[in-house]
Amino acid sequence: MKLLKDKVAKLSFVALLATVTASMFYTPTAAAHGEKSQAAFMRMRTIHWFDLNWSKEEVPVNDTMTISGKFFVFSGWPETVDKPEISFLNIGIPGPVFIRAGSWIGGQLVPRSVSLELGETYDFKVLLKARRPGDWHVHTMLNVKGGGPIIGPGKWVTVTGSMKDFKNPITTLTGETIDLETYNLDNTYFWHAFWYALGLAWMGYWMKKPMFVPRSIAVESGKADSLISSTDRKVAMGFAAGTIAIVAMSMSTTNEKFPVTTPLQAGLLRGIKSIEMPVTSVAVKVEDATYRVPGRAMQMTLTITNNGDSAVRLGEFNTAGVRFLDSNVAQDETGYPDDLLAEEGLTVSDNSPLAPGQSRTVQVTASDAAWEVYRLADLIYDPDSRFAGLLFFYDEAGKRQLITIDAPLIPTFI
Amino acid sequence: MSASQSAVRSRAEAVKASRTFDWLICFTLFFVVLGGYHIHYMLTGGDWDFWTDWKDRRLWVTVAPIVAITFPAAVQAMLWWRYRLPFGAVLCILGLLLGEWINRYLNFWGWTYFPVNFVFPSNLMPGAIVLDVILMLSNSMVLTAVLGGLSFGLLFYPGNWPIIAPLHVPVEYNGMMMTLADLQGYHYVRTGTPEYIRMVEKGTLRTFGKDVAPVSAFFSGFMSILIYFIWHFFGQWFNKTDFVKSA
């Protein structure tokens, strides 16, 4: 019986070891970027991305695609997040599976950080060149100093081909054309190998002699000075002089080879041009807003006033990149990601055209599983339980107006 | 065999046992130092060492030697005062560079596809060799701290210049001038490292015009002197046999 128990114990231990080892070698691809984990109020009340377009869904290696659109820097920016006075237009991808060949805000190239103004809308474009094959979730993203990465909507893009074919040719101001993917690699390997070999030679010189026990005995018995011979001193001086000479010579020859070098470039880009948004003729007042937890639906009571000269209807509510549409008024024709699109997710108690000069109070319901899937329902656990978003109204000619809303949100649990 | 008898029966056996012990200790020490020093250096010098677009003439030159001279000072204290072995600094840098290269090659390139020419580590070997030689020739902690620490800081930038200079060639890109290193940082997307995190070209050394690197190197050397003292004492303190005796 004891023998059996021992065997079971041994086998269990082996199985445990095998499991732990197997789990260490199991490294699945990380496809998402934690966008759902970011606090809901961060996504709802900071940067509102809209009119987004991913130019391609499949790109061969070396080919390019763009992500373009607009973002509104929300006027009611939360107090708990630093304002976007130092920001960086980034892209949310799993490592450099694309290279960022260019990025622009308001038509200006933005390789550096930028200063953005609250309440302004900016257009942007990011040019990506495909580098590594695979299916990648490509997000818009704005990093804000003191606020962290504010991730926008993402769409799956497939890169085809082979990474070994990837080339990144650049022509320098000295007239040389190089491939940035492999440039300077041999030089880097050479110098590191050279200095490593020199370090090993120094170590080897001492390691070929007896080391710890006899030397410790000698030091303990007061004969430490006898352990360093005059040959040792000469060798050491040779190493030091050689090191300094090699450093001096290699620096000198490098300067001859590369006479034109410049320091790294850094700095904040100010004065980024925003879009002149048309003056709106629709006014919206949020009377109240509740989130019904079991129904995964947000209900708003809005008083809408049309001060324009054409009747309008509410077509879309956009918050945190999730678009709730009234399909009778607006449809998506841009290939927006399915998981972020509720094509019939917006219900308005009376969405008949609101005539000029009229005012109407309506119940608006934005319902979709996206509330739960994208963890926007977690807003009720945030420190500042307010919601915000963009409302898009359409007039009879199909002209669109953008209105922002920002109000407290009351959860209902029954 | 009683406790008073020797474990070896001849001088040849004693020499063999001693050499085996040497190799065991060297092997263990190398990897212990590699692990500890690597973590320390990544936590304190991290991004400056990771990316070419952080390797500037001001902060990288200043920070890297200051945070790098720590373990060499401590290991020197142990190997020199106990064994008169003058390879503490080189042993540390060999360990650090091996660890860094494994990390850069397998993690940065193998897992996340950053090109190696963008993520290679800094070269710290020239300063380490000089530091070891000065300790050996002077047999003085003070001289090693002052001359060796200063040399460690001063040799850092010129020791790396042959590797990074090609990446400081300027390029015009969509109407802006940048270096090839800047362009690497822009092209190879780092989601978690936005541009504003980059600590380069900050400071007030503007009165020195373009010749900032030597000033930064001198300051780094000066600070390395102080850090050398502190870590040398750490090494001496940890190297005591009191712990063994009390056990």
Interface residues (C-beta under 8 A of the other chain):
Chain A: T27 H33 I86 S87 F88 N90 I91 G92 I93 P94 G95 P96 V97 F98 I99 R100 A101 G102 L109 P111 R112 S113 R131 R132 M141 N143 K145 P149 M163 N168 I170 T171 T172 L173 T174 E176 I178 L180 E181 T182 Y183 N184 L185 N187 T188 W191 H192 W195 Y196 L198 G199 L200 W202 M203 W206 M207 P210 M211 F212 V213 P214 R215 S216 A218 V219 A224 L227 I228 D232 R233 A236 M237 F239 A240 T243 I244 I246 V247 A248 S250 M251 T253 T254 N255 K257 F258 V260 T261 T262 P263 L264 Q265 A266 L268
Chain B: V15 S18 R19 F21 D22 I25 C26 D53 K55 D56 R57 W81 R82 Y83 R84 L85 P86 F87 V90 L91 I93 L94 L97 W101 W111 T112 Y113 F114 P115 V116 N117 F120 P121 N123 M125 P126 A128 I129 V130 D132 V133 I134 M136 L137 L155 P158 G159 W161 P162 I163 A165 P166 L167 H168 V169 P170 V171 E172 Y173 N174 G175 M176 M177 M178 T179 L180 A181 D182 L183 Q184 Y186 H187 Y188 V189 R190 T191 G192 P194 E195 Y196 I197 R198 V200 E201 K202 K210
